[in-house]
Amino acid sequence: MVVPLTEIMDHLQFGRRIPSTWVAITFDDGYRDNVETALPILKEQGMTATFYPTVEVVESGEPFFYDMIHAIVQKSVKPEINVKIKGWEKTFPLRNAQDKEDAILRIVLEIRKERPEKRQEFVESLRGVCAVEGI
């Protein structure tokens, strides 16, 4: 049964048992399609959800760092890239779509641990590593 997140939080706060059949739906990425696509479906089904807009992205107008990484790696024509993040270094083949998706996932999982300014620096360096301009 889909319940508002606030209901689950109230149960936690007051030490009440949360029924195992309860779930709360959350949207944590702040994309526009959350409201344009998901919300009408939720309303049609009589369900609620909690939406978390990503304030940093809304204020800056810049895309999410992981969207930038995705776009850069996807546009790269290099057969492989060597990436360095702090003490982590890895060479990724980029021969096909699956290689690129694997590289994107591994890079995002590693760089997400960094502060926003470090992530931005990394994205800038990735443009050079991938030989991609205009993104």
JOKAKA-V747727 format. One record per backbone hydrogen bond with DSSP energy under -0.5 kcal/mol. CO is the residue of the C=O (numbers start at 1). NH is the residue of the N-H. If there is no record, write none. Layout:
BEGIN
((CO,NH) (CO,NH))
END
This chain:
BEGIN
((1,23) (4,7) (4,8) (5,9) (6,10) (7,11) (8,12) (9,13) (10,14) (11,16) (12,15) (17,19) (19,22) (23,3) (25,50) (26,28) (27,52) (31,34) (32,35) (32,36) (33,37) (33,38) (34,39) (37,41) (38,42) (39,43) (40,44) (41,45) (42,46) (42,47) (43,46) (50,27) (51,53) (53,55) (54,58) (55,59) (56,60) (57,61) (64,68) (65,69) (66,70) (67,71) (68,72) (69,73) (70,74) (71,75) (72,76) (73,76) (79,94) (81,83) (81,92) (83,90) (85,88) (88,85) (90,83) (92,81) (96,100) (97,101) (98,102) (99,103) (100,104) (101,105) (102,106) (103,107) (104,108) (105,109) (106,110) (107,111) (108,112) (110,113) (111,114) (115,118) (115,119) (116,120) (117,121) (118,122) (119,123) (120,124) (121,125) (122,126) (123,127) (124,128) (125,129) (126,130) (127,131) (127,132) (128,131) (130,77))
END
